[in-house]
Each structure stands twice: as C-alpha cells, then as structure tokens.
Amino acid sequence: MSTQLPSIDDALEEVVRDERTDTLLGPDGPDGRALAAAVGSNIARYRQKRDMTREELAARAAIDLPILERLEHGDLIPSLRAVWIFATALEVPFGALVAYPGGPEVTFSVKRAGNGRLVASSDNGFRSRALSPLGHPNAPEFYAISLAPHCVEVAGAHAPGTYEHIVVTSGRMIIATDTDTTTLETGDALFFRADVSHRYENPDDTEMTAHLVMQYGSRA
C-alpha cells in the first residue's frame, strides 16, 4: 500500500503550529553536546547583536520561549530543522550558527574524511557535515549530506535570495519545491532557489549521499 506524503505546506504547518520539541532536538552524543554549546552561544550573540529580546526571537521563530532559553544555554541539542529555523529568524547563514565562536583566521584548511561539524535531523535520517570552515567570510558554505533509506526531510523557506546547488554522489534523490519536482541520479546536479519550502527524499533502500553548496542573498 502506498503512503501519500504530506504537502510541503501541510508538513511545515504541523511543525510550526504544534511547536513539537521532538522535531527541534537532534541526536545526543559528544558531537551533539559540542554542537549545542556552539549553537546556543551563537543564537544568543546574534540575537543581542540585532537588539532582539528572547520573547521577540521566540515569536519570530514560532517556538516556545522555554525551548529558546534552553537552547541558548546549551542545554538542548538542536536538530537540523531547529538550526535552520533560527538562521532564518535571525537572518544569518546556517554556518554562522554552527561555527565555533571566534577562533584564528583560516588561510589553509584541510577537512579529513569523517571530520567536520555534523548536524542531523531529529531522527538522524538526514545528516549534514560541514566541509568548509564555517563562519569564514570568504568561504562558501559547502556540505556533505546523506539521507537514510526512504528518508523524507521537509525544509522551510530559507532567507530571501538563498540558493542551493546539489550534486548527488551516490544513490538517487528527489527534490521538490511548491512548483517543481525532479529526481537526481548519481552525478546529476541541481541549482534551485531555496527561499521557498522544499523537500528532500531518498526513494531507495540504500543510503543516498550528495554535496551541497549554499548561496545567500546580500543581507545574509
């Protein structure tokens, strides 16, 4: 029996209106706790830089204030969805929230296989590993992503003017926006406007992998 997927708008409405904490929390572990500390510090720093109260940011991100407070304190491990929600609400790049605050200037950076800041969905089915030095003003945001078998990940609209460039490195990937849908095979690439709701899907029984580059509008 086939299962009809929810529309992108319906799925996002369910997540935002119900404010379900399970979709905002990522998998636990040493990497997750390090991520929590970095994201919490960065959320607080950018919120204060924009002269926003916690109440204002919570309303803008459509989440409960206690969740924001715990995230800022580093007490909650954020999921991939949560980082995107706050990046959009704060009008900053995704990488700005997952980067280590401060740090030396990077002029020569090697990212070994298996290393890099890892962010995952709440069920750990959709994973994103940073391949570029996050937060560097001259570096594009470059990620290795993977989707577990039959994983479907719904993403909200990113900041205005945001584009994604995806190249599938293994398996197949379905990408859908409100107006367009395509299936990418291994080696195929897609460049699309990501300031609209969109969905990633792995239709197969094996893990799918891809490389993704984010390009932001001038304000971000």
Backbone hydrogen bonds, N-H to C=O, Kabsch-Sander energy under -0.5 kcal/mol:
donor,donor_aa,acceptor,acceptor_aa,energy
4,Q,2,S,-0.5
11,A,7,S,-2.5
12,L,8,I,-2.2
13,E,9,D,-2.4
14,E,10,D,-2.1
15,V,11,A,-1.9
16,V,12,L,-2.9
17,R,13,E,-2.4
18,D,14,E,-1.5
19,E,15,V,-1.0
20,R,15,V,-0.8
21,T,19,E,-0.5
23,T,20,R,-1.0
24,L,20,R,-0.5
24,L,21,T,-0.9
25,L,21,T,-0.8
26,G,77,I,-2.7
33,R,29,G,-2.4
34,A,30,P,-1.9
35,L,31,D,-2.3
36,A,32,G,-2.4
37,A,33,R,-1.9
38,A,34,A,-2.0
39,V,35,L,-3.1
40,G,36,A,-2.5
41,S,37,A,-1.9
42,N,38,A,-2.4
43,I,39,V,-2.9
44,A,40,G,-2.1
45,R,41,S,-2.2
46,Y,42,N,-2.7
47,R,43,I,-2.4
48,Q,44,A,-2.4
49,K,45,R,-2.1
50,R,46,Y,-1.5
51,D,48,Q,-1.6
52,M,47,R,-2.5
57,L,53,T,-2.2
58,A,54,R,-2.9
59,A,55,E,-2.1
60,R,56,E,-2.2
61,A,57,L,-2.5
62,A,58,A,-0.7
63,I,58,A,-2.2
67,I,64,D,-0.7
68,L,64,D,-1.6
69,E,65,L,-2.5
70,R,66,P,-2.2
71,L,67,I,-2.4
72,E,68,L,-2.7
73,H,69,E,-1.5
74,G,71,L,-1.5
75,D,70,R,-2.6
76,L,70,R,-0.8
79,S,24,L,-2.3
80,L,120,A,-2.1
83,V,79,S,-2.1
84,W,80,L,-2.0
85,I,81,R,-2.4
86,F,82,A,-2.1
87,A,83,V,-2.5
88,T,84,W,-2.5
89,A,85,I,-2.2
90,L,86,F,-2.5
91,E,87,A,-0.8
92,V,87,A,-2.3
96,A,93,P,-0.8
97,L,93,P,-0.7
97,L,94,F,-1.3
98,V,94,F,-1.0
99,A,95,G,-1.1
107,T,105,E,-0.6
112,R,110,V,-0.7
115,N,112,R,-2.4
119,V,128,S,-2.7
121,S,126,F,-2.2
124,N,121,S,-1.5
127,R,125,G,-0.5
127,R,146,S,-2.4
128,S,119,V,-3.0
129,R,144,A,-3.1
130,A,117,R,-2.4
131,L,142,F,-3.3
132,S,142,F,-1.0
134,L,132,S,-1.0
136,H,133,P,-1.7
139,A,136,H,-1.3
141,E,214,M,-0.8
142,F,140,P,-0.7
143,Y,212,L,-3.1
144,A,129,R,-2.7
145,I,143,Y,-0.5
145,I,210,A,-2.8
146,S,127,R,-2.2
147,L,208,M,-2.3
148,A,125,G,-2.3
150,H,202,N,-0.6
150,H,204,D,-0.9
151,C,148,A,-2.2
153,E,200,Y,-2.7
155,A,198,H,-3.3
158,H,194,A,-2.4
162,T,159,A,-1.7
163,Y,215,Q,-3.3
164,E,192,F,-2.5
165,H,213,V,-2.1
166,I,190,L,-2.9
167,V,211,H,-2.6
168,V,188,D,-2.3
169,T,209,T,-1.9
170,S,209,T,-1.7
173,M,184,L,-2.1
174,I,201,E,-3.0
175,I,173,M,-0.5
175,I,182,T,-2.4
176,A,199,R,-2.2
177,T,180,D,-3.5
178,D,197,S,-0.7
182,T,175,I,-2.2
184,L,173,M,-3.5
184,L,182,T,-0.5
187,G,168,V,-3.0
188,D,185,E,-2.5
190,L,166,I,-2.6
192,F,164,E,-2.5
194,A,162,T,-2.5
195,D,162,T,-0.6
198,H,155,A,-2.4
199,R,176,A,-2.5
200,Y,153,E,-2.8
201,E,174,I,-2.1
202,N,151,C,-2.5
208,M,147,L,-2.4
209,T,170,S,-2.0
210,A,145,I,-2.2
211,H,167,V,-2.7
212,L,143,Y,-2.8
213,V,165,H,-2.2
214,M,141,E,-2.3
215,Q,163,Y,-2.7
